[in-house]
Amino acid sequence: METVDLDFARQVLAAEANAIESMASVIDDSFVQAIRTLLESRGSCIVTGIGKAGLIAQKISATLASTGTPSHFLHAAEAVHGDLGRVRPDDVLVVLSHGGETEEIIRLINLVKHGQIPLIAITGDAQSTLGRHSDIVLCIGKIVEACPLGVAPSVSTTCMLALGDALALTLMKARDFGVEDYVRYHPGGSLGAKLMTVEQSMMFNPGEKLPIASVDDTLEEMLEKTTDVKRHGAVMLVDDTGKLAGIITDADLRRLLTQHGHDVLRKRTMEVMTRDCKRIRLDALASEATGLFHKHRIDELPVVDPNDRPVGLIDVQDVVTLKVVG
């Protein structure tokens, strides 16, 4: 069995890490111009390339799309066979090519320039055909590949990927793209679930009748007020200012009836409610609610606004169904 050259493998990693570090010099006025062009665009960011650069272009396009910048990938070779119809007048084209002289890329440039579509190049040669015909050039410079033969795209594509991430995430920050926006584009999977807010996970809609009663109501009055409220396992009690004062769960009510009989229904809710109950803000992450359910071994959690007024109720089953991880 041949010996595996682990030292060479480490050299590959070091070469790529050093090259990415050198990319900081590319973050200059041209980078600013590229960001502004994409921010001002009323269309999509079309990302294209061929070969390994094309694969990197697909990933960059996916990152852009998931972080607030409309984007899709255009295969440079397929563009001249009908896919150029994907490009609209308000779009911006980002082209990846280390050498900047690839035949398919050059043909695409000629077609795109006729449509006066802004062209941003990510290339290793600003004086290449691609560089000279682009409106904005992000030049990563001539890069020595880590391949033993010095030819297989490796360091160059890593640098393109890193620069693409810098573009996408800088745009994301400039757009004030927040957690709720991110969840909107990532509703499936554990990542979207972890970033889901309490408002998105609770079963009550804004304006819907909630299981709420007053601290001055008797238990009987409380039951009368909340009989027509949809699925719930608790009633939230509020004071005369509308702020949350306590909670009575179904389990609490069953225990009281078992211990005291129906006479307990004449008691006021303030006498038997759980005071200073746990609560959570509407804009908190659902994973935070899960943490409270687990830590305090509770099944119902009042949802309040910034003034501590109830706006919803979240059940442990709500987050379990959505597979939210605490």
N, C-alpha and C positions, 0 to 999 in steps of 0.2 A: 504493500500500500504506500502510495506517495505521501510525503510529508506535507501537511497543510501549512502554508506560510502565514502564520498569525501576525508576524511583524508587518507584512505587506497589508493585511487587512486593517491594521491600526493606522498605517500610513494613508490608506484611502480615507478613513474617517478624519484624520488630521488635515488632509488636503482639502476636504470639503468644508470642514469647520473654519479653516483659515481663509478660504475663499469667501465664505459667507460674511465673515468679519470684515473683509475688505469691501463688501458691498455698501458699507456706510457712506463711502464717498459718492455713491450714486444718488444719495438722498440730497439733491441740490435743487436749483431753480427749475430744472426740467421736470423733476419729480413733482414740484409744486404745481407747475403748469398742467401736468397730467392729471393731478387730483382735481384741479379747478375745471378742466375740460370735462371730466366725468361727472362732476357734481352739477355742472350747468347743462349737461345733456338731457334732452327730453325723451331720448330713446333708450336703447339697451347698449351694454358694453359687449361687443362681439369679440371673442378671443379666438385666435387661430394660430396654427403652426402645423408642421409636418413631422412625421417620425416621432422620435422621443420628445422633441419640443412640443409636438402636438398633444402628446399625453399630458405634459405639464400644463399646457393651455387648458385642457379639459378640467384639470383640478382647480386652476386659478378661477375659471369661469364658475365652477360650482361654489367656490368660497365666496366670490362676489355675490352670487345669487342668494346665498344663505345669510348674508350679512347686510342686506339692504340695497344692493346695487343690481338692478335687472341685468341679466347676462345670459348668454348661451354660447356654446362652442360651434365654430364653423370649421369644417375640415377643408384645408386649403386645396386639396386635389378635387374634392367633390364640388367646391364652389363654382368651378368652370363647367360643371355638368348640371347646373340648375339650382344648387344650394345658395348661390349668390342672391337669390330671391329672398333669403332670410334677412338680408341687410336692408334697413330702411334709411331714408335720408337723415333722420335725427339721431342715428346710432353713432357710436364711436368704435373704431376697430383697433384692437391691440394685437400686434403681430409678434410672435416669438420666433427668432432664428438667430443662432449664434453667429454663423458666418454671414448671414444677410444676403446670400446669393443663390439660395435654393430656387430651382426653376419654378416650382409650383407657387412659391411665395411671390416671385417677380411677376408672374402672370396675374396673380390676384391683385397686386399693387396697381397695375395698369388699369384694371377694371374698376377698382374702388376709387381711384383718384378722379375718374370721369364723373363720379357721383358727388364729388366734393365732400366726402365723408372724412372727418378728422382721423388721422392715423397715428397711433402711438407705437413705436418700435421698442422691443426689448431685444437687444443684439449685442454682440461682442465687437462690432466694428461700425463706428459712426459714419465712416466713409464708404461703406458698402452700398450697393444699390438700394437696399431696404432703408438704410440710414439716411441716404441723401434724399429719398423721396417721402420721408415721413415728416409729419408736422412736429412731433416731439420724439426725441430719442433718449431712451434710458440705456446708456451704454455700460455693460458689465465688463468690458475690456476683453482682450484676448486671454483666454483661460487654458491652462494646460490640464488635460483630462487625467484622471487618476488611473485610467486603464493602462495595463502593462505595455500596450502598443501605442498608447497616447491618442487613440481615435474614438473609442466608444464614449458617447455622451454620458457624463457622470458629474463631474464638478460643475460644468456649464449648466446642466439642467437643474442641479441643486440650487445654484445661484438664481436661476430664473424663477424657480418655485419660491424661494425666500423673498425675492423682490416682488413677486405677484402677491404674496401674503401681506407684504408691507403696504402695497397699494390698496388691497381689499380692506384691511383692518384700519388703515388711516381714513379711508372713505367711511367706514362703519362709524368711527369716532366722530368724524365731521358731520355725519347725519344724525348724531345723537341717537343712534340705534340701540335701544335698551333691551332689557330682559324680556319684556312682554312682546316686543317685536321679534326677538329671536325665537321665542316659543311659537309664535304664529307660523314661522317657517319650518319649525321642527316639532310638530305636534306628536309625532310617533317616536317610539324608542325611549330608553331610560333618560337620555339627555333632556329631551323635551319635558318629560315628567318631572325631573328634578327642578327645572326652571319654571314650572307652572305655578301661577299664583293661587292664593286662596279663592279669589273672586272667580277664577276660571274653573276651579274644581268643585266649589259648593253647588248644590242642586237648586238653590233658590235664585231666582232671577231678580234684577233690580225692580223695585216697586211691588213685588209679590208679597201677599200677606204672610207675616211671620208668626211663629208661636210666641207671642209676647203678651204679658199681663202686668198689672200693677202690683207693687208691693203691698198696697192697701186692699187688694182683692182677697176674697176668701178662696180657698182651694176649689170650692164648687163654682164660683164665678170664673176662676181661671180656666176650668175645664170647659165651661160654656163658651168662653171667648175663643178657645183654640180648637174646638171640635172639627171645624171645617178647614183647618190648615192641612196642607198635604203632608206626606210622610215626615214625621219628626219623632224624636225620642226624648225631647225635653222642652220645657217652657222657660223662656228668659224673662226675668222680672226687672222692671224698670222703676226708678223713683219719679218724683213729680217733675223732674227736669228732662226725663226721657233717657237718662243714663243707665247703663247696666248696673244693677244692684246685686243680682244673684241668679241662681238657676235651680230648677226642680226637674229632675229626670224621671222617666217612667219607673225606674228602679226605686227612686226615693218615694214615689207615690204608692207603689205596691207595698213597700216596707211600712209606711205610715198606716195604710189601711189594715195591714195584718196586725200591727201592734195596737191600734186604737179604734179600729172599726170605722163606720161611716161618720161617726161624730167628728172625726178629724177634718172633714170637708168644711166645717164651719170655722176652722182656724184661718188666720190671715197668712198669706204666702210668706210674709217677712218673718213669721215665727218659725217656719220650717225649711226655708230655702237655704241653699249653700251660698254663704256670702263670699265676697272677694273671689269668685270663681275664675278659673283660667279663661282667657280670651285671646283673640288674635286679630291683628289688623287686616283689612281687606286686601291691601297690597303686599302682604307678606307671602313668602314662598310656601307652597303647599307642603314642601318637605319639612318646613318649620312646624307646621300643624301636626305632621306625622310624629315629629320628635316629642311634642307635648302629649300626644295620645299615648305614646310608649312610656314616657317618663312618669306621667301621673296616673296612668292606667284609667283613662277616661274614654268615653265613647262619643260625647257630644262637646262641641267647642263653639261658643258664641263668636260671631264675627262682628267687629265694631268699626266705626269710622274714627277719624282723628279726635272727635269729641266724646268718644266712649259710648256712642249710641249704637244699639244693635242694628245691623243691616243684613244679617244672615246667620245661618247656623250650619256648621260643617260637621258631618258625621264621619266616624272612623271608616265606615264602609265607602264613603265618597272617595277617599284617597287610596283605599285598598283596591277598589275597582279600577282606578286610574293607574295603579301600580306605581304610585309615587314612593320613592325611596327616601327615608329619613336620614 
